[in-house]
């Protein structure tokens, strides 16, 4: 029997096993009191036409359109329970958003005076227990309440010692070939391969520690037993996971190996053989402050000033310097204030405040590009009818590679809904990543190695991420009123095999929209400075004359900018990117697949040289020059 025959036989056996498992799952009785669709949420409604009980999210998803939306229902919850459920759907799945720009300089004068008064009061009575003064935000809740909830998922910034360990971990992962040796079709004992590879990884880490810090390495390998050094391996693996959440552009190849190694380490058989654990929960700002009895810090009114991001746009140098001084004064005030009343040092307080500031920076670089593209859509394109033939967003199946057919109004709604959904996903990315980490490393949630058509992948259910993304989608649909396209979310299937792939997929949103938003910003700067004969303006003028004729009355930079926006809003959301509607189309994940497909063909666009002149370097996260 040849190797190909052996491989085919193994795959055939795995497919039969998978079908049997799915049939057994479908035939398994639904737990009493739980939704018949998701089986993990409490029932809220009984559909008389379907004669089945659903949670509110699943019922809304399955009965959104057609005759199903007229099905009669019976409420299974009390008024108090229903009110609580609505609160969870509105606040837990999508946390309340604070004022859109946390770095805004509003109320600067009053905050300066308040900081000075508080500093004087603190010096007069430093032993007095601090009282938090909440800052009220636009949603009606305090900033302290919002940040206290969000801090549960904000990773703690690495300190100097942790950064040294991170370099060791990255070096070990760069020379490791874990997945090449484990994720293969083989008749041998897979658990033994996992154990051997994990031990090799631990041995490499121990050797690197000896090379970098002889005394610490000598203490680590004194007994030559990995189990006695469990705390070291727990710490170094957690540092790598936490660093990746804070910096999605880092460890782009090493992170997958790390998570798959840890995913195997929690298998009971492997963990028993290793005689140690390799996984501990991610350290967040909330858990760090909770361990030190300093959670009151998050409710303090000065946290907003101490953590806001200072941006230079539209500000003079004096304003920027004043904001920097206010921020530094607030940080020092909080550090002195709470180090007196809790088991925490001033440096640790600063570290927590900087971590919250990192959260705001993450939102600005990942969520704000979505807001800016929504702004361009609503500003330059009418939602009902096109302002001119060049601003018509309508697409037709088979034309220009499109696989959907939308008139202008439908396409405008489709793009607006998609960008709004991406915006909410980016806003909740820390929360989703935290849950993806839990799904991947759950001992009760095993994976199966399957050929998905793109090689062997680990298929694993994503219950926590699935619940959160459906809450986000449900809330987005309720806000939009009507929804264009499918509501299917691929998770734990052949398209998105596991939570790691889900996170990696939506990390691409910033890599797509970020360069476009930067390019459009530079085009707007050239557009505003119409008197300057810059190379960008001269090239835009030559391009307009060649492509649209000399009779164009618009500014050539404006013409090119609108051409770029029109092409993006049409063909980055046209259902392309696959040869069937299951892998692409109008489903939630297919919308991102279409955007990927558009990015792969951007070199063929007439405006591509303009992108290059604005510093465009690609959609791979490399950034601008």
C-alpha positions as CSV (number, residue, x, y, z in Angstrom):
1,X,0.0,0.0,0.0
2,X,1.4,3.4,-1.0
3,X,1.7,6.4,1.2
4,X,-1.1,8.1,-0.8
5,X,-3.4,5.1,-0.2
6,X,-2.6,5.2,3.5
7,X,-3.4,8.9,3.7
8,X,-6.7,8.5,1.8
9,X,-7.7,5.7,4.1
10,X,-6.9,7.7,7.2
11,X,-8.9,10.7,5.9
12,X,-11.8,8.5,4.9
13,X,-11.9,7.0,8.4
14,X,-11.8,10.4,10.0
15,X,-14.6,11.7,7.9
16,X,-16.8,8.8,8.8
17,X,-15.9,9.3,12.5
18,X,-16.8,13.0,12.2
19,X,-20.2,12.2,10.6
20,X,-21.0,9.8,13.4
21,X,-20.1,12.4,16.0
22,X,-22.3,15.0,14.3
23,X,-25.2,12.6,14.1
24,X,-24.8,11.6,17.7
25,X,-24.8,15.3,18.7
26,X,-27.9,16.0,16.7
27,X,-29.7,13.0,18.2
28,X,-28.7,13.9,21.8
29,X,-31.5,15.3,23.9
30,X,-31.6,19.0,24.5
31,X,-31.0,19.8,28.2
32,X,-34.2,20.9,29.9
33,X,-34.6,24.6,30.0
34,X,-32.0,25.4,27.3
35,X,-32.4,26.7,23.8
36,X,-33.0,24.0,21.1
37,X,-30.7,25.7,18.7
38,X,-27.5,26.6,20.7
39,X,-28.2,24.3,23.6
40,X,-26.2,26.5,26.0
41,X,-28.5,29.5,26.7
42,X,-31.6,29.5,28.9
43,X,-34.9,29.6,27.0
44,X,-36.7,32.9,26.7
45,X,-39.4,32.3,24.1
46,X,-41.7,29.4,23.0
47,X,-42.5,29.5,19.2
48,X,-46.0,28.1,18.7
49,X,-45.5,27.4,15.0
50,X,-42.2,25.6,15.5
51,X,-43.3,24.0,18.8
52,X,-39.8,24.6,20.2
53,X,-38.2,26.8,22.8
54,X,-35.4,29.3,21.9
55,X,-33.2,31.9,23.6
56,X,-33.8,35.4,22.4
57,X,-30.7,35.6,20.2
58,X,-31.4,32.3,18.4
59,X,-35.1,33.1,17.9
60,X,-34.3,36.5,16.4
61,X,-31.7,35.0,14.1
62,X,-33.9,32.2,12.8
63,X,-37.1,34.3,12.6
64,X,-35.8,37.5,11.2
65,X,-37.4,37.3,7.7
66,X,-40.0,35.5,5.7
67,X,-43.1,33.9,7.1
68,X,-41.1,33.0,10.2
69,X,-41.2,36.5,11.5
70,X,-45.0,36.2,11.9
71,X,-44.7,33.1,14.1
72,X,-46.6,33.6,17.4
73,X,-44.6,33.3,20.5
74,X,-45.1,32.9,24.2
75,X,-42.8,34.6,26.7
76,X,-41.2,32.1,29.1
77,X,-39.5,34.7,31.4
78,X,-40.8,36.9,34.1
79,X,-40.7,40.7,33.5
80,X,-37.7,41.0,35.8
81,X,-35.8,38.2,34.0
82,X,-36.7,39.7,30.6
83,X,-35.4,43.1,31.7
84,X,-32.2,41.4,33.0
85,X,-31.7,39.6,29.7
86,X,-32.2,42.8,27.7
87,X,-29.6,44.4,29.9
88,X,-27.1,41.6,29.2
89,X,-27.7,41.7,25.5
90,X,-27.1,45.5,25.5
91,X,-24.2,45.8,27.9
92,X,-22.4,42.5,28.3
93,X,-22.2,41.5,24.6
94,X,-21.4,45.1,23.6
95,X,-20.0,47.1,26.4
96,X,-21.2,50.8,26.7
97,X,-18.9,53.0,24.7
98,X,-17.4,56.1,26.4
99,X,-17.1,59.4,24.8
100,X,-15.9,58.7,21.3
101,X,-12.5,60.5,21.8
102,X,-11.0,59.8,25.2
103,X,-8.1,62.1,24.3
104,X,-10.4,65.1,23.7
105,X,-9.3,68.2,25.4
106,X,-12.8,69.3,26.6
107,X,-13.0,70.6,30.1
108,X,-9.3,71.0,30.2
109,X,-9.3,74.0,32.4
110,X,-11.6,72.6,35.0
111,X,-9.7,69.3,35.1
112,X,-6.5,71.2,35.7
113,X,-8.0,73.1,38.7
114,X,-9.4,69.9,40.1
115,X,-6.1,68.1,39.9
116,X,-4.4,71.0,41.7
117,X,-7.0,71.0,44.4
118,X,-6.8,67.2,44.9
119,X,-3.0,67.4,45.0
120,X,-3.2,70.0,47.8
121,X,-5.8,68.0,49.7
122,X,-3.8,64.8,49.4
123,X,-0.7,66.5,50.8
124,X,-2.8,67.9,53.7
125,X,-4.2,64.5,54.6
126,X,-2.4,61.6,52.8
127,X,-3.7,59.0,55.3
128,X,-7.4,59.6,54.5
129,X,-9.1,56.8,52.5
130,X,-9.6,57.9,48.9
131,X,-13.2,58.4,47.7
132,X,-13.8,57.8,44.0
133,X,-15.7,60.6,42.1
134,X,-17.3,59.2,39.0
135,X,-17.1,60.9,35.6
136,X,-20.4,60.8,33.8
137,X,-20.2,59.9,30.1
138,X,-22.6,60.4,27.2
139,X,-24.3,57.0,27.7
140,X,-25.5,58.0,31.1
141,X,-23.1,55.7,33.1
142,X,-19.9,56.7,34.7
143,X,-16.5,56.2,33.0
144,X,-15.4,54.4,36.1
145,X,-18.2,51.8,35.7
146,X,-17.3,51.3,32.0
147,X,-13.6,51.0,32.6
148,X,-14.1,48.7,35.6
149,X,-16.0,46.2,33.4
150,X,-13.7,46.6,30.4
151,X,-10.6,46.1,32.6
152,X,-11.5,42.5,33.1
153,X,-10.3,41.9,29.5
154,X,-7.5,44.6,29.2
155,X,-4.1,42.7,29.3
156,X,-1.6,44.0,31.8
157,X,1.5,45.6,30.2
158,X,4.7,43.6,30.4
159,X,7.4,44.8,32.9
160,X,11.1,44.6,32.2
161,X,11.6,41.1,33.6
162,X,8.6,39.8,31.6
163,X,10.1,41.4,28.4
164,X,13.3,39.5,28.9
165,X,11.3,36.2,29.2
166,X,9.3,37.2,26.1
167,X,12.5,37.4,24.1
168,X,13.5,33.9,25.3
169,X,10.0,32.5,24.3
170,X,10.1,34.1,20.8
171,X,13.6,32.7,20.2
172,X,12.5,29.2,21.2
173,X,9.3,29.4,19.1
174,X,11.2,30.6,16.0
175,X,13.4,27.4,15.9
176,X,10.5,25.1,16.9
177,X,8.6,23.0,14.4
178,X,5.9,21.8,16.6
179,X,2.9,21.8,14.2
180,X,5.0,20.2,11.4
181,X,5.7,17.2,13.6
182,X,2.3,16.9,15.4
183,X,-0.4,18.0,13.0
184,X,0.2,15.2,10.5
185,X,-1.7,12.1,9.4
186,X,0.2,9.3,11.1
187,X,-0.7,5.9,12.5
188,X,1.7,6.3,15.5
189,X,0.8,7.4,19.0
190,X,0.0,11.1,18.6
191,X,0.1,11.8,22.4
192,X,3.7,10.6,22.6
193,X,4.7,13.0,19.8
194,X,3.0,15.8,21.7
195,X,4.8,15.0,24.9
196,X,8.2,14.7,23.3
197,X,7.8,18.0,21.4
198,X,6.6,19.9,24.5
199,X,9.5,18.5,26.5
200,X,11.9,19.6,23.8
201,X,10.3,23.1,23.9
202,X,10.8,23.3,27.7
203,X,14.4,22.1,27.4
204,X,15.1,24.8,24.8
205,X,13.6,27.5,27.1
206,X,15.7,26.2,30.0
207,X,18.9,26.3,27.9
208,X,18.1,29.9,26.7
209,X,17.5,31.0,30.3
210,X,20.9,29.6,31.3
211,X,22.5,31.5,28.4
212,X,20.9,34.8,29.3
213,X,20.9,34.6,33.1
214,X,23.3,31.9,34.4
215,X,22.2,32.2,38.0
216,X,18.5,32.0,37.3
217,X,19.1,29.2,34.8
218,X,21.2,27.3,37.3
219,X,18.4,27.4,39.8
220,X,15.9,26.3,37.2
221,X,17.7,23.2,36.1
222,X,19.2,22.2,39.5
223,X,16.9,19.2,39.8
224,X,16.6,18.5,36.1
225,X,12.9,18.1,36.4
226,X,10.4,20.2,34.5
227,X,7.6,19.5,37.0
228,X,9.5,21.3,39.7
229,X,9.7,24.4,37.5
230,X,6.0,24.5,36.7
231,X,5.7,28.1,37.8
232,X,8.4,29.3,35.4
233,X,6.7,27.6,32.4
234,X,3.2,28.9,33.4
235,X,4.6,32.4,33.6
236,X,6.6,32.4,30.3
237,X,3.7,30.9,28.3
238,X,1.2,33.4,29.7
239,X,3.5,36.3,28.9
240,X,3.6,35.3,25.2
241,X,-0.2,35.0,25.1
242,X,-0.7,38.4,26.8
243,X,1.8,40.1,24.6
244,X,0.1,39.0,21.5
245,X,-3.3,40.3,22.6
246,X,-1.8,43.7,23.3
247,X,0.2,43.7,20.0
248,X,-1.7,41.8,17.3
249,X,1.0,42.7,14.7
250,X,3.7,40.8,16.7
251,X,4.4,37.1,16.8
252,X,2.5,36.5,13.5
253,X,3.9,33.0,12.9
254,X,5.0,32.1,16.4
255,X,1.7,32.7,18.2
256,X,-0.1,29.9,16.3
257,X,2.6,27.4,17.3
258,X,2.4,28.6,20.9
259,X,-1.4,28.2,21.1
260,X,-1.4,24.8,19.5
261,X,1.3,23.6,21.8
262,X,-0.6,24.8,24.8
263,X,-3.8,23.4,23.4
264,X,-2.2,19.9,23.4
265,X,-0.7,20.4,26.9
266,X,-4.2,20.6,28.5
267,X,-5.1,17.2,27.1
268,X,-5.4,15.0,30.3
269,X,-3.2,12.3,29.0
270,X,-0.5,14.7,28.0
271,X,-0.7,16.7,31.2
272,X,-0.4,13.6,33.3
273,X,2.7,12.5,31.4
274,X,4.3,16.0,31.8
275,X,3.3,16.1,35.5
276,X,2.8,19.9,35.2
277,X,0.5,22.5,33.9
278,X,1.5,24.9,31.1
279,X,-1.6,27.2,31.1
280,X,-2.8,29.8,33.5
281,X,-5.4,32.6,33.0
282,X,-4.3,35.8,31.3
283,X,-3.3,38.5,33.7
284,X,-5.6,41.5,33.2
285,X,-5.7,44.9,34.9
286,X,-8.8,43.9,36.9
287,X,-7.2,40.7,38.3
288,X,-4.0,42.5,39.1
289,X,-5.8,45.2,41.0
290,X,-8.1,42.7,42.7
291,X,-5.2,40.7,44.0
292,X,-3.8,43.9,45.6
293,X,-7.1,45.2,46.9
294,X,-7.0,48.3,44.7
295,X,-10.1,48.0,42.6
296,X,-11.4,51.4,43.9
297,X,-8.7,52.9,41.6
298,X,-10.9,52.2,38.6
299,X,-13.8,54.2,40.0
300,X,-11.7,57.3,40.6
301,X,-12.6,60.3,38.4
302,X,-9.0,61.1,37.5
303,X,-8.5,57.8,35.7
304,X,-10.1,59.3,32.6
305,X,-7.5,62.1,32.6
306,X,-4.6,59.7,33.5
307,X,-5.4,57.3,30.7
308,X,-6.6,59.4,27.8
309,X,-4.6,59.3,24.6
310,X,-3.2,62.7,23.6
311,X,-3.5,63.2,19.8
312,X,-2.0,66.1,17.9
313,X,-4.7,66.6,15.3
314,X,-6.1,70.2,15.4
315,X,-4.2,71.2,18.5
316,X,-1.4,73.8,19.0
317,X,1.8,72.9,20.7
318,X,0.8,74.7,23.9
319,X,-2.5,72.7,24.2
320,X,-0.6,69.4,23.7
321,X,1.9,70.3,26.3
322,X,-0.8,71.3,28.7
323,X,-2.6,68.0,28.2
324,X,0.6,66.1,28.8
325,X,1.2,67.9,32.1
326,X,-2.4,67.2,33.2
327,X,-2.0,63.5,32.4
328,X,1.3,63.2,34.2
329,X,-0.1,65.1,37.2
330,X,-3.2,62.8,37.3
331,X,-1.0,59.7,37.1
332,X,1.2,60.8,40.0
333,X,-1.8,61.8,42.0
334,X,-3.4,58.4,41.7
335,X,-0.1,56.6,42.3
336,X,0.4,58.4,45.6
337,X,-3.3,58.3,46.6
338,X,-3.8,54.6,46.3
339,X,-0.4,53.3,47.3
340,X,-1.2,54.6,50.8
341,X,-4.4,52.6,51.2
342,X,-3.8,49.3,49.2
343,X,-1.2,46.7,49.0
344,X,0.2,48.1,45.8
345,X,3.2,50.2,44.9
346,X,3.2,53.5,42.9
347,X,5.0,51.8,40.0
348,X,2.3,49.1,39.8
349,X,-0.4,51.7,39.7
350,X,1.4,53.5,36.9
351,X,1.7,50.1,35.1
352,X,-2.1,49.6,35.4
353,X,-2.9,53.1,34.1
354,X,-0.5,52.7,31.2
355,X,-2.2,49.4,30.4
356,X,-5.6,51.2,30.3
357,X,-4.0,53.8,28.0
358,X,-2.8,50.9,25.8
359,X,-6.5,49.9,25.5
360,X,-7.4,53.4,24.2
361,X,-4.5,53.3,21.8
362,X,-5.7,49.9,20.5
363,X,-9.2,51.3,20.0
364,X,-7.8,54.3,18.1
365,X,-5.7,52.2,15.7
366,X,-8.2,49.4,15.2
367,X,-11.7,50.7,15.7
368,X,-11.3,54.3,14.4
369,X,-10.5,53.2,10.8
370,X,-14.0,51.7,10.7
371,X,-15.5,54.9,12.0
372,X,-13.6,56.9,9.4
373,X,-14.8,54.7,6.5
374,X,-18.4,55.0,7.8
375,X,-17.8,58.7,7.8
376,X,-16.6,58.7,4.2
377,X,-19.6,56.5,3.2
378,X,-22.2,58.8,4.8
379,X,-20.6,62.0,3.7
380,X,-19.9,61.3,0.1
381,X,-22.7,58.9,-0.8
382,X,-26.5,59.3,-0.6
383,X,-28.3,56.4,1.1
384,X,-31.2,56.3,-1.3
385,X,-30.1,57.5,-4.7
386,X,-26.6,58.2,-6.2
387,X,-25.7,61.9,-6.4
388,X,-24.1,61.2,-9.8
389,X,-23.4,58.3,-12.1
390,X,-19.8,58.1,-10.8
391,X,-21.1,57.7,-7.3
392,X,-23.5,54.8,-8.1
393,X,-22.8,51.9,-5.7
394,X,-25.1,49.4,-7.5
395,X,-23.6,46.0,-8.4
396,X,-24.8,43.1,-10.6
397,X,-24.0,39.4,-10.5
398,X,-21.3,38.6,-13.0
399,X,-20.3,42.2,-13.7
400,X,-16.9,43.2,-12.5
401,X,-16.5,40.0,-10.6
402,X,-19.5,40.6,-8.3
403,X,-21.4,37.7,-7.0
404,X,-24.3,39.7,-5.5
405,X,-26.9,41.9,-7.1
406,X,-27.8,45.1,-5.2
407,X,-29.2,48.5,-6.3
408,X,-27.5,51.6,-4.9
409,X,-29.7,51.8,-1.8
410,X,-29.2,48.1,-0.9
411,X,-25.5,48.3,-1.4
412,X,-25.2,51.4,0.7
413,X,-27.1,49.7,3.5
414,X,-25.0,46.5,3.1
415,X,-21.7,48.4,3.3
416,X,-22.9,50.5,6.2
417,X,-24.1,47.5,8.2
418,X,-20.9,45.6,7.5
419,X,-18.6,48.5,8.6
420,X,-20.7,49.0,11.7
421,X,-20.5,45.3,12.6
422,X,-16.7,45.4,12.1
423,X,-16.5,48.5,14.2
424,X,-18.3,46.7,17.1
425,X,-16.1,43.6,16.7
426,X,-13.0,45.8,16.9
427,X,-14.5,47.5,20.0
428,X,-14.9,44.2,21.7
429,X,-11.7,42.5,20.4
430,X,-10.1,42.3,23.8
431,X,-13.2,40.6,25.1
432,X,-13.4,38.2,22.1
433,X,-9.7,37.4,22.3
434,X,-10.0,36.6,26.0
435,X,-12.9,34.2,25.3
436,X,-11.0,32.7,22.3
437,X,-8.1,32.0,24.6
438,X,-10.5,30.2,27.0
439,X,-12.2,28.2,24.1
440,X,-8.9,27.1,22.7
441,X,-7.4,26.0,26.0
442,X,-10.6,24.4,27.5
443,X,-9.9,20.8,28.7
444,X,-13.6,20.0,28.1
445,X,-13.5,21.2,24.5
446,X,-11.3,18.8,22.4
447,X,-10.4,19.4,18.8
448,X,-10.3,17.1,15.7
449,X,-7.6,17.2,13.0
450,X,-9.5,17.6,9.7
451,X,-8.7,18.4,6.1
452,X,-10.7,21.6,5.5
453,X,-9.6,22.0,1.8
454,X,-6.8,24.3,2.9
455,X,-4.7,21.6,4.5
456,X,-5.0,20.0,7.9
457,X,-6.6,22.2,10.5
458,X,-7.8,21.8,14.1
459,X,-11.6,21.8,14.2
460,X,-12.8,22.9,17.6
461,X,-16.1,24.3,18.9
462,X,-16.1,28.0,20.0
463,X,-19.0,28.3,22.5
464,X,-17.9,31.4,24.3
465,X,-16.8,33.3,21.1
466,X,-20.0,32.1,19.4
467,X,-22.2,33.5,22.1
468,X,-20.5,36.9,22.1
469,X,-20.4,37.3,18.3
470,X,-24.1,36.5,18.1
471,X,-24.9,39.0,20.8
472,X,-22.9,41.6,18.8
473,X,-24.7,40.7,15.6
474,X,-28.1,40.7,17.3
475,X,-27.5,44.1,18.8
476,X,-26.3,45.4,15.4
477,X,-29.3,44.1,13.6
478,X,-31.7,45.7,16.2
479,X,-29.9,49.1,15.7
480,X,-30.1,48.9,11.9
481,X,-33.7,47.9,11.8
482,X,-33.4,45.9,8.6
483,X,-30.5,43.6,7.6
484,X,-29.2,43.1,4.1
485,X,-27.7,39.6,3.4
486,X,-27.2,36.5,5.5
487,X,-26.7,36.3,9.2
488,X,-24.7,33.1,9.2
489,X,-21.5,33.2,11.3
490,X,-18.9,30.5,10.5
491,X,-17.3,29.2,13.7
492,X,-15.8,25.7,14.3
493,X,-16.4,24.6,10.8
494,X,-14.3,24.1,7.6
495,X,-14.3,27.9,6.9
496,X,-13.3,29.1,10.4
497,X,-12.0,25.9,12.1
498,X,-11.4,27.3,15.6
499,X,-11.2,30.5,17.7
500,X,-7.6,31.2,16.7
501,X,-8.6,31.4,13.1
502,X,-11.6,33.7,14.0
503,X,-9.3,36.1,15.8
504,X,-6.8,36.1,13.0
505,X,-9.4,36.7,10.4
506,X,-10.9,39.8,12.1
507,X,-7.4,41.2,12.9
508,X,-7.2,41.7,9.1
509,X,-9.9,44.4,9.3
510,X,-7.4,46.9,10.6
511,X,-4.8,45.8,8.0
512,X,-7.4,46.5,5.3
513,X,-9.0,49.7,6.5
514,X,-6.0,51.3,8.2
515,X,-3.9,51.8,5.1
516,X,-7.0,53.0,3.2
517,X,-7.9,55.5,5.9
518,X,-4.3,56.8,6.0
519,X,-4.3,57.2,2.2
520,X,-7.6,59.1,2.2
521,X,-6.3,61.4,5.0
522,X,-3.3,62.4,2.8
523,X,-5.5,62.9,-0.2
524,X,-7.7,65.2,1.8
525,X,-4.6,67.1,2.9
526,X,-3.7,67.6,-0.7
527,X,-7.3,68.4,-1.5
528,X,-7.4,71.2,1.1
529,X,-4.1,72.7,-0.2
530,X,-5.2,73.3,-3.7
531,X,-2.6,76.0,-4.4
532,X,0.4,73.8,-3.8
533,X,1.8,72.0,-6.9
534,X,2.7,68.8,-5.1
535,X,3.7,65.6,-7.0
536,X,0.5,64.0,-5.7
537,X,-1.7,66.7,-7.0
538,X,0.1,66.8,-10.4
539,X,-0.2,63.0,-10.8
540,X,-3.9,63.1,-9.9
541,X,-4.5,65.8,-12.5
542,X,-2.7,63.7,-15.2
543,X,-4.6,60.6,-14.1
544,X,-8.0,62.4,-14.3
545,X,-7.2,63.7,-17.8
546,X,-6.2,60.3,-19.0
547,X,-9.1,58.4,-17.4
548,X,-12.0,60.8,-17.1
549,X,-11.2,63.5,-19.7
550,X,-10.3,67.2,-19.3
551,X,-13.9,68.4,-18.9
552,X,-14.1,67.3,-15.2
553,X,-15.0,70.3,-13.1
554,X,-14.0,68.7,-9.8
555,X,-10.7,69.0,-8.1
556,X,-8.6,66.2,-9.6
557,X,-7.6,65.0,-6.1
558,X,-11.3,64.9,-5.2
559,X,-12.1,62.9,-8.3
560,X,-9.4,60.3,-7.5
561,X,-10.5,60.1,-3.9
562,X,-14.2,59.5,-4.9
563,X,-13.1,56.9,-7.5
564,X,-11.2,55.0,-4.9
565,X,-14.1,55.1,-2.4
566,X,-16.7,54.1,-5.0
567,X,-14.6,51.2,-6.2
568,X,-14.0,50.0,-2.6
569,X,-17.6,50.3,-1.5
570,X,-18.7,48.4,-4.6
571,X,-16.2,45.6,-5.2
572,X,-14.9,45.0,-1.6
573,X,-18.4,44.1,-0.7
574,X,-19.7,42.2,-3.7
575,X,-19.7,38.6,-2.4
576,X,-16.6,37.6,-4.3
577,X,-13.6,35.6,-3.1
578,X,-14.9,32.0,-3.5
579,X,-16.7,29.8,-6.0
580,X,-19.7,29.2,-3.8
581,X,-22.0,31.2,-1.5
582,X,-21.1,29.1,1.6
583,X,-17.5,30.2,1.7
584,X,-18.2,33.8,0.5
585,X,-21.3,35.7,-0.4
586,X,-23.2,37.9,2.0
587,X,-22.7,35.8,5.2
588,X,-20.9,37.5,8.1
589,X,-17.5,36.0,7.3
590,X,-18.0,36.2,3.6
591,X,-18.1,40.0,3.8
592,X,-14.5,40.0,5.0
593,X,-13.6,37.4,2.3
594,X,-14.8,39.8,-0.3
595,X,-12.6,42.6,1.1
596,X,-9.6,40.3,1.1
597,X,-10.3,39.5,-2.6
598,X,-10.5,43.2,-3.4
599,X,-7.1,43.8,-1.7
600,X,-5.5,41.0,-3.8
601,X,-6.5,42.9,-7.0
602,X,-5.7,46.5,-5.9
603,X,-2.5,46.5,-8.1
604,X,-4.7,46.4,-11.2
605,X,-6.7,49.5,-10.2
606,X,-6.1,52.8,-12.1
607,X,-5.6,54.7,-8.9
608,X,-3.0,52.3,-7.5
609,X,-0.1,54.7,-8.3
610,X,-1.9,57.3,-6.2
611,X,-1.9,54.8,-3.3
612,X,1.9,54.4,-3.7
613,X,2.4,58.1,-3.7
614,X,0.6,58.4,-0.4
615,X,3.0,55.9,1.2
616,X,1.0,52.7,0.7
617,X,3.1,49.6,1.4
618,X,0.4,46.8,1.3
619,X,-2.3,45.2,3.3
620,X,-0.1,42.8,5.3
621,X,0.2,45.0,8.3
622,X,3.5,46.5,7.2
623,X,2.2,50.0,7.6
624,X,3.1,53.2,5.7
625,X,6.5,54.7,4.9
